[in-house]
Amino acid sequence: MPIDQSSQIVITGFDWVPDFAKGYVRDLRARWACEEAGIGYRTRLISAFDRPEWFYAEQPWGQVPVLKDGDIHLFESGAILLHLGEKDERLLPRHGQARADATGWLFAAYNSVEPLSFEMTRVAMAGDADWAKLREPSLRETIASALDRLQTAIGDREWLAGAFSVADIAMVTVLRELHGKDLLDPHPDLAGYLQRGMARPAFQSALAAQLADFDDSRAPNPKQEA
């Protein structure tokens, strides 16, 4: 549990990705939510390098995750987390300020933090490219300022909205993408928050399930690509 081959909830992910991306593909967020609430799900895997044409009718940019819940179809991980949150109060409070806080922080993770994380990943992958060398110093300053604000806002709370929620699934997975780039080193409270999130059994189960779905036999053949 919650992998359930008879479940009406189907999460689309990739059948293989390069080593640097393993454990970071965004269907992890939907899997984690299901694990936290004990919601059964099954997976539908597609190729990340030869995405089927029919999939673009479900997700215009061919990205994952896509979630199907019976007759309901959603894409974008934030929308999926909100949908799953409606199924269990452990993921999303039902009323009042607690619900407002969880919803606001969910959007903050994706709108105020993740774009910076995504850009830093692009810079890191660009290596010695001139544009990356020029961009990195100012980007680091921008990220440091954003993380300062985030650390101050969280303060000494264990989780963003009081109790653990979909907001923490969003923020932990976003901060995890910055982990290892020394950007969290000056922010020990955020580093501790990240470690608390990753230590949750549901996160560990979701991560293991995603890694188990990757099939190295499906790796692209470099000779075929040449």
Backbone as numpy.savetxt, mean C-alpha at the origin, in Angstrom:
# Nx Ny Nz CAx CAy CAz Cx Cy Cz
-7.24 -18.67 6.90 -8.11 -17.50 6.90 -7.20 -16.26 6.90
-7.52 -15.27 6.01 -8.76 -15.17 5.26 -8.67 -15.61 3.80
-7.59 -16.26 3.34 -7.62 -16.80 1.98 -8.73 -17.84 1.92
-9.67 -17.61 1.02 -10.86 -18.46 0.92 -11.22 -18.55 -0.56
-10.96 -19.70 -1.16 -11.17 -19.85 -2.59 -12.64 -19.80 -2.99
-13.54 -19.82 -2.01 -14.96 -19.71 -2.33 -15.50 -18.30 -2.08
-14.66 -17.38 -1.64 -15.11 -16.04 -1.29 -15.58 -15.28 -2.52
-16.58 -14.40 -2.32 -17.03 -13.54 -3.41 -16.11 -12.33 -3.58
-15.23 -12.11 -2.61 -14.28 -11.00 -2.70 -13.02 -11.48 -3.43
-12.71 -10.81 -4.51 -11.56 -11.19 -5.34 -10.65 -9.97 -5.47
-9.39 -10.15 -5.12 -8.39 -9.09 -5.22 -7.45 -9.43 -6.37
-7.31 -8.50 -7.31 -6.41 -8.70 -8.44 -5.02 -8.22 -8.07
-4.04 -9.07 -8.32 -2.63 -8.73 -8.12 -1.81 -9.23 -9.28
-0.50 -9.14 -9.16 0.41 -9.59 -10.21 0.95 -10.98 -9.89
1.23 -11.72 -10.96 1.76 -13.07 -10.75 3.28 -13.10 -10.59
3.94 -11.98 -10.94 5.39 -11.88 -10.76 5.79 -10.42 -10.87
6.77 -10.03 -10.05 7.38 -8.70 -10.15 8.87 -8.87 -9.85
9.71 -7.90 -10.24 11.13 -7.98 -9.90 11.33 -7.99 -8.38
12.49 -8.44 -7.96 12.76 -8.59 -6.52 12.54 -7.30 -5.74
12.94 -6.15 -6.30 12.83 -4.90 -5.55 11.38 -4.53 -5.26
10.43 -5.07 -6.04 9.02 -4.73 -5.86 8.27 -5.76 -5.04
8.86 -6.90 -4.79 8.16 -7.95 -4.06 7.86 -7.49 -2.63
6.61 -7.63 -2.25 6.18 -7.17 -0.94 5.71 -5.73 -0.91
5.81 -5.04 -2.05 5.44 -3.62 -2.10 4.30 -3.34 -3.08
3.85 -4.32 -3.81 2.75 -4.11 -4.74 1.49 -3.78 -3.93
0.68 -2.87 -4.44 -0.33 -2.23 -3.60 -1.54 -3.09 -3.28
-1.66 -4.27 -3.88 -2.72 -5.16 -3.42 -2.46 -5.61 -1.99
-1.22 -5.40 -1.49 -0.91 -5.71 -0.10 -1.87 -4.99 0.84
-2.28 -3.77 0.48 -3.15 -2.97 1.35 -4.51 -3.61 1.51
-5.08 -4.08 0.42 -6.38 -4.75 0.49 -6.27 -6.07 1.25
-5.20 -6.80 0.99 -5.00 -8.07 1.70 -4.89 -7.83 3.21
-4.14 -6.79 3.58 -3.95 -6.49 5.00 -5.28 -6.18 5.66
-6.10 -5.38 5.01 -7.41 -5.05 5.58 -8.24 -6.31 5.79
-8.23 -7.19 4.82 -8.99 -8.45 4.96 -8.45 -9.28 6.12
-7.14 -9.33 6.25 -6.53 -10.10 7.34 -6.92 -9.51 8.70
-6.92 -8.19 8.81 -7.25 -7.55 10.09 -8.67 -7.88 10.54
-9.60 -7.91 9.60 -11.01 -8.10 9.94 -11.49 -9.54 9.76
-10.59 -10.42 9.32 -11.01 -11.80 9.10 -11.97 -11.94 7.94
-11.80 -11.09 6.92 -12.66 -11.14 5.74 -12.02 -12.06 4.71
-12.70 -13.10 4.34 -12.16 -14.03 3.37 -12.03 -13.40 1.99
-10.98 -13.75 1.28 -10.79 -13.26 -0.08 -10.01 -14.29 -0.88
-10.08 -14.17 -2.19 -9.23 -14.95 -3.08 -8.58 -14.00 -4.07
-7.58 -14.48 -4.75 -6.84 -13.59 -5.65 -7.02 -14.01 -7.10
-6.90 -13.02 -7.96 -6.85 -13.22 -9.41 -5.56 -12.55 -9.87
-4.67 -13.31 -10.45 -3.34 -12.81 -10.78 -3.21 -12.58 -12.28
-2.62 -11.43 -12.62 -2.36 -11.11 -14.02 -0.88 -10.77 -14.19
-0.44 -10.73 -15.41 0.95 -10.38 -15.69 1.15 -8.88 -15.56
2.24 -8.50 -14.89 2.58 -7.08 -14.79 3.23 -6.56 -16.06
3.72 -7.46 -16.90 4.48 -7.05 -18.08 3.72 -7.28 -19.38
2.69 -8.07 -19.33 1.85 -8.31 -20.49 0.39 -8.31 -20.01
-0.05 -7.13 -19.58 -1.37 -7.04 -18.96 -2.46 -7.27 -20.00
-3.41 -8.14 -19.66 -4.46 -8.46 -20.63 -5.28 -7.22 -21.00
-5.67 -7.14 -22.24 -6.38 -5.96 -22.72 -7.71 -5.78 -22.00
-8.37 -6.88 -21.65 -9.66 -6.77 -20.97 -9.54 -6.09 -19.61
-8.34 -6.15 -19.00 -8.19 -5.60 -17.66 -8.33 -4.07 -17.66
-8.02 -3.43 -18.78 -8.11 -1.96 -18.83 -9.56 -1.48 -18.77
-10.50 -2.36 -19.01 -11.90 -1.98 -18.83 -12.25 -1.92 -17.34
-11.48 -2.61 -16.51 -11.71 -2.59 -15.07 -10.86 -1.54 -14.37
-9.66 -1.31 -14.88 -8.74 -0.32 -14.31 -8.07 0.40 -15.47
-8.45 1.63 -15.75 -8.03 2.30 -16.98 -6.54 2.35 -17.21
-5.74 2.29 -16.13 -4.28 2.37 -16.27 -3.60 1.01 -16.06
-4.41 -0.02 -15.91 -3.85 -1.37 -15.79 -3.16 -1.63 -14.47
-3.49 -0.87 -13.43 -2.82 -1.01 -12.14 -3.58 -1.97 -11.23
-2.90 -2.43 -10.19 -3.53 -3.22 -9.14 -3.39 -2.45 -7.82
-4.34 -2.67 -6.89 -5.36 -3.71 -6.91 -6.66 -3.27 -7.60
-7.39 -4.28 -8.01 -8.81 -4.16 -8.33 -9.52 -5.12 -7.39
-10.66 -4.71 -6.88 -11.42 -5.58 -6.00 -12.81 -5.82 -6.57
-13.23 -7.07 -6.55 -14.61 -7.42 -6.88 -15.25 -8.03 -5.65
-16.42 -7.52 -5.30 -17.18 -8.01 -4.16 -18.59 -8.28 -4.65
-18.78 -9.50 -5.15 -20.06 -9.80 -5.77 -20.25 -8.95 -7.01
-21.31 -8.12 -7.02 -21.60 -7.26 -8.17 -20.86 -5.93 -8.12
-20.13 -5.69 -7.03 -19.43 -4.42 -6.86 -18.00 -4.55 -7.36
-17.55 -3.54 -8.09 -16.20 -3.52 -8.64 -15.56 -2.19 -8.28
-14.35 -2.22 -7.70 -13.65 -1.01 -7.33 -12.20 -1.09 -7.77
-11.63 0.07 -8.12 -10.18 0.18 -8.24 -9.73 1.36 -7.39
-8.42 1.49 -7.22 -7.75 2.44 -6.32 -7.79 1.90 -4.89
-6.60 1.79 -4.29 -6.51 1.14 -2.99 -7.24 1.92 -1.90
-7.28 3.26 -1.99 -8.02 4.02 -0.99 -9.50 3.72 -1.01
-10.08 3.66 -2.20 -11.49 3.33 -2.33 -11.76 1.91 -1.83
-10.84 1.02 -2.13 -10.99 -0.37 -1.69 -10.94 -0.46 -0.16
-10.02 0.29 0.46 -9.95 0.27 1.92 -11.23 0.82 2.55
-11.79 1.87 1.98 -13.05 2.38 2.50 -14.16 1.34 2.37
-14.21 0.66 1.23 -15.24 -0.36 1.02 -15.10 -1.49 2.05
-13.88 -1.95 2.23 -13.66 -3.02 3.21 -13.92 -2.52 4.62
-13.60 -1.24 4.87 -13.85 -0.68 6.19 -15.31 -0.66 6.58
-16.16 -0.51 5.58 -17.61 -0.53 5.86 -18.07 -1.90 6.35
-17.29 -2.91 6.14 -17.69 -4.26 6.54 -17.37 -4.57 8.00
-16.48 -3.78 8.61 -16.05 -4.12 9.96 -15.57 -2.87 10.68
-16.13 -2.62 11.86 -15.79 -1.42 12.61 -14.34 -1.42 13.08
-13.70 -2.58 13.08 -12.28 -2.63 13.43 -11.42 -1.95 12.38
-11.97 -1.77 11.20 -11.24 -1.10 10.12 -11.63 0.36 9.96
-12.88 0.68 10.25 -13.38 2.05 10.05 -14.50 2.31 11.04
-14.29 3.25 11.98 -15.36 3.56 12.95 -16.65 3.96 12.23
-17.76 3.69 12.86 -19.05 3.90 12.22 -19.51 5.36 12.26
-19.14 6.09 13.30 -19.74 7.41 13.49 -18.72 8.40 14.05
-19.10 9.66 13.99 -18.46 10.70 14.75 -17.04 11.05 14.33
-16.32 11.67 15.27 -14.99 12.18 14.99 -14.00 11.05 14.68
-14.19 9.90 15.29 -13.28 8.78 15.02 -13.34 8.38 13.55
-14.55 8.35 13.00 -14.68 8.03 11.58 -14.08 9.15 10.73
-14.34 10.39 11.11 -13.79 11.52 10.37 -12.27 11.50 10.39
-11.69 11.20 11.55 -10.23 11.14 11.66 -9.64 10.04 10.78
-10.25 8.87 10.82 -9.74 7.75 10.02 -9.83 8.07 8.53
-10.94 8.67 8.11 -11.11 9.01 6.70 -10.11 10.09 6.27
-9.98 11.12 7.10 -9.05 12.19 6.77 -7.61 11.71 6.66
-7.18 10.88 7.59 -5.81 10.37 7.55 -5.58 9.40 6.40
-6.63 8.67 6.03 -6.51 7.80 4.86 -6.17 8.62 3.62
-6.90 9.71 3.42 -6.64 10.57 2.26 -5.30 11.28 2.40
-4.93 11.64 3.61 -3.64 12.31 3.82 -2.48 11.41 3.42
-2.58 10.14 3.74 -1.51 9.21 3.38 -1.29 9.19 1.89
-2.38 9.17 1.14 -2.26 9.02 -0.32 -2.05 10.35 -1.04
-2.51 11.45 -0.45 -2.41 12.74 -1.14 -1.23 13.59 -0.68
-0.85 13.47 0.60 0.17 14.36 1.15 1.52 13.69 1.36
1.54 12.37 1.46 2.79 11.66 1.74 3.22 10.78 0.57
2.29 10.00 0.03 2.68 9.04 -1.00 3.27 9.68 -2.26
2.78 10.83 -2.74 3.41 11.42 -3.93 4.90 11.71 -3.72
5.27 12.13 -2.51 6.68 12.37 -2.21 7.47 11.07 -2.19
6.86 10.04 -1.60 7.50 8.73 -1.58 7.71 8.19 -2.98
6.69 8.35 -3.81 6.76 7.88 -5.19 7.87 8.60 -5.95
7.97 9.92 -5.75 9.00 10.67 -6.46 10.39 10.27 -5.99
10.57 10.03 -4.69 11.87 9.60 -4.20 12.25 8.25 -4.77
11.29 7.37 -4.94 11.56 6.08 -5.56 12.04 6.26 -6.99
11.41 7.16 -7.73 11.84 7.45 -9.10 13.27 8.00 -9.12
13.57 8.88 -8.19 14.92 9.45 -8.11 15.93 8.35 -7.81
15.60 7.49 -6.86 16.52 6.42 -6.49 16.76 5.46 -7.65
15.71 5.16 -8.40 15.83 4.22 -9.52 16.57 4.84 -10.70
16.62 6.18 -10.74 17.30 6.85 -11.86 18.81 6.80 -11.73
19.30 6.45 -10.55 20.74 6.31 -10.38 21.51 7.60 -10.58
22.43 7.59 -11.52 23.32 8.73 -11.76 22.78 9.72 -12.79
21.53 9.60 -13.15 20.96 10.53 -14.13 21.07 11.96 -13.61
21.40 12.88 -14.50 21.61 14.27 -14.09 20.38 14.86 -13.41
19.19 14.59 -13.97 17.99 15.18 -13.40 17.76 14.69 -11.97
18.11 13.42 -11.69 17.92 12.86 -10.36 18.88 13.51 -9.36
20.12 13.73 -9.77 21.09 14.38 -8.89 20.65 15.80 -8.55
20.05 16.48 -9.51 19.59 17.84 -9.28 18.35 17.87 -8.39
17.49 16.88 -8.55 16.21 16.87 -7.83 16.34 16.39 -6.39
17.24 15.48 -6.12 17.26 14.81 -4.82 17.43 15.75 -3.63
18.33 16.72 -3.63 18.49 17.56 -2.42 17.21 18.30 -2.02
16.56 18.95 -2.97 15.35 19.68 -2.62 14.21 18.74 -2.27
14.16 17.57 -2.90 13.12 16.60 -2.57 13.30 16.09 -1.15
14.54 15.84 -0.75 14.79 15.41 0.63 14.34 16.47 1.63
14.57 17.73 1.31 14.13 18.80 2.19 12.61 18.83 2.31
11.94 18.65 1.17 10.48 18.64 1.18 9.94 17.47 1.99
10.54 16.31 1.80 10.09 15.12 2.54 10.35 15.30 4.03
11.51 15.83 4.39 11.82 16.05 5.81 10.79 16.97 6.46
10.41 18.03 5.76 9.42 18.95 6.29 8.06 18.26 6.46
7.67 17.47 5.46 6.39 16.76 5.55 6.40 15.76 6.69
7.51 15.05 6.88 7.59 14.08 7.97 7.63 14.76 9.33
8.27 15.94 9.41 8.22 16.72 10.65 6.78 17.00 11.05
6.00 17.46 10.08 4.59 17.78 10.34 3.81 16.55 10.74
4.08 15.44 10.07 3.37 14.20 10.37 3.71 13.72 11.77
4.98 13.77 12.13 5.39 13.32 13.46 4.76 14.18 14.55
4.72 15.49 14.33 4.07 16.38 15.30 2.59 16.07 15.42
1.94 15.80 14.29 0.50 15.53 14.31 0.18 14.23 15.04
1.01 13.22 14.84 0.76 11.93 15.50 1.03 12.04 16.99
2.08 12.78 17.35 2.41 12.91 18.77 2.70 11.57 19.41
2.10 11.32 20.56 2.38 10.07 21.27 1.27 9.04 21.07
0.42 9.26 20.08 -0.63 8.28 19.81 -0.06 7.00 19.23
-0.70 5.89 19.54 -0.27 4.62 18.97 -0.66 4.52 17.51
-1.90 4.98 17.19 -2.43 4.91 15.83 -3.05 6.26 15.47
-3.24 6.49 14.20 -3.62 7.81 13.70 -4.96 8.29 14.23
-5.95 7.42 14.25 -7.31 7.83 14.60 -7.77 7.24 15.93
-6.82 7.01 16.83 -7.15 6.39 18.11 -6.94 4.89 18.02
-7.95 4.16 17.62 -7.81 2.73 17.38 -7.24 2.49 15.98
-6.64 1.35 15.79 -6.11 0.98 14.47 -7.24 1.02 13.44
-6.92 1.50 12.23 -7.95 1.63 11.19 -7.32 1.53 9.81
-8.16 1.67 8.80 -7.65 1.66 7.42 -6.68 2.80 7.19
-6.78 3.88 7.97 -5.83 4.98 7.84 -4.42 4.51 8.13
-4.26 3.63 9.10 -2.94 3.12 9.44 -2.42 2.15 8.38
-3.32 1.38 7.77 -2.90 0.52 6.66 -2.32 1.38 5.55
-3.01 2.48 5.25 -2.53 3.38 4.21 -1.20 4.01 4.59
-1.12 4.60 5.77 0.07 5.35 6.14 1.28 4.45 6.36
1.09 3.30 6.98 2.22 2.40 7.20 2.79 1.93 5.87
1.93 1.56 4.93 2.46 1.08 3.64 3.14 2.20 2.87
2.69 3.43 3.04 3.35 4.56 2.39 4.71 4.83 3.03
4.75 4.89 4.37 6.02 5.13 5.05 7.01 4.00 4.82
6.50 2.81 4.68 7.38 1.66 4.44 8.16 1.83 3.14
7.59 2.53 2.18 8.29 2.76 0.92 9.46 3.74 1.08
9.44 4.53 2.17 10.55 5.42 2.47 11.61 4.75 3.33
11.24 3.65 3.95 12.14 2.94 4.85 13.35 2.43 4.06
14.53 2.57 4.62 15.73 2.12 3.93 16.40 3.21 3.13
15.76 4.37 3.01 16.37 5.50 2.30 16.86 6.54 3.29
16.98 6.19 4.56 17.43 7.01 5.70 16.57 8.24 5.93
15.42 8.32 5.30 14.56 9.49 5.45 13.81 9.49 6.78
13.61 8.31 7.35 12.91 8.23 8.64 13.86 8.34 9.82
15.16 8.29 9.59 16.12 8.31 10.69 15.95 9.51 11.63
15.69 10.73 11.11 15.50 11.87 12.02 14.12 11.91 12.69
13.31 10.89 12.42 11.93 10.90 12.93 11.66 9.58 13.67
12.23 9.43 14.86 12.13 8.15 15.57 10.70 7.76 15.91
9.83 8.75 16.16 8.44 8.40 16.48 7.74 7.78 15.27
8.04 8.29 14.08 7.47 7.71 12.87 8.06 6.34 12.60
9.35 6.19 12.85 9.97 4.88 12.67 9.34 3.86 13.61
9.05 4.28 14.85 8.39 3.39 15.79 6.98 3.04 15.36
6.27 4.04 14.85 4.92 3.81 14.32 4.95 2.80 13.18
5.91 2.96 12.27 6.05 2.03 11.16 6.31 0.61 11.67
7.21 0.48 12.63 7.52 -0.84 13.16 6.32 -1.48 13.84
5.51 -0.67 14.55 4.30 -1.22 15.18 3.35 -1.78 14.12
3.21 -1.03 13.03 2.33 -1.50 11.97 2.81 -2.79 11.35
4.09 -2.84 11.04 4.63 -4.03 10.37 4.69 -5.23 11.31
4.65 -5.00 12.61 4.67 -6.11 13.57 3.31 -6.76 13.75
2.26 -6.14 13.25 0.93 -6.72 13.43 0.83 -8.05 12.69
0.28 -9.07 13.33 0.17 -10.37 12.67 -0.56 -10.31 11.33
-1.56 -9.45 11.23 -2.32 -9.35 9.97 -1.44 -8.83 8.85
-0.55 -7.88 9.15 0.38 -7.41 8.12 1.30 -8.54 7.68
1.83 -9.27 8.63 2.75 -10.36 8.30 2.05 -11.43 7.45
0.79 -11.72 7.77 0.04 -12.72 6.99 -0.22 -12.22 5.58
-0.58 -10.93 5.45 -0.84 -10.37 4.13 0.42 -10.36 3.29
1.53 -10.00 3.90 2.81 -9.97 3.18 3.19 -11.37 2.71
3.05 -12.35 3.59 3.39 -13.72 3.22 2.49 -14.22 2.08
1.22 -13.85 2.12 0.30 -14.28 1.07 0.66 -13.66 -0.27
1.04 -12.38 -0.25 1.43 -11.75 -1.51 2.69 -12.40 -2.08
3.69 -12.60 -1.23 4.94 -13.19 -1.69 4.72 -14.61 -2.22
3.78 -15.33 -1.61 3.51 -16.70 -2.05 2.88 -16.74 -3.43
2.23 -15.66 -3.83 1.58 -15.64 -5.14 2.54 -15.37 -6.29
3.73 -14.86 -5.99 4.68 -14.59 -7.06 5.32 -15.88 -7.53
5.32 -16.06 -8.84 5.83 -17.30 -9.45 7.04 -16.93 -10.31
8.23 -17.30 -9.85 9.44 -16.91 -10.58 9.52 -17.51 -11.97
8.76 -18.57 -12.22 8.77 -19.14 -13.57 8.12 -18.21 -14.58
7.40 -17.20 -14.10 6.74 -16.25 -15.00 7.59 -15.02 -15.29
8.81 -15.00 -14.80 9.69 -13.86 -15.07 9.92 -13.72 -16.56
9.94 -12.47 -17.07 10.17 -12.26 -18.50 11.52 -12.82 -18.92
11.56 -13.35 -20.13 12.80 -13.87 -20.70 13.54 -12.73 -21.37
14.76 -12.36 -20.87 15.47 -11.24 -21.47 15.72 -11.40 -22.95
15.92 -12.64 -23.42 16.16 -12.88 -24.84 14.92 -12.56 -25.66
13.75 -12.84 -25.05 12.51 -12.55 -25.77 12.26 -11.05 -25.82
12.71 -10.32 -24.78 12.48 -8.89 -24.75 13.42 -8.13 -25.67
14.58 -8.68 -25.93 15.60 -7.99 -26.72 15.12 -7.78 -28.15
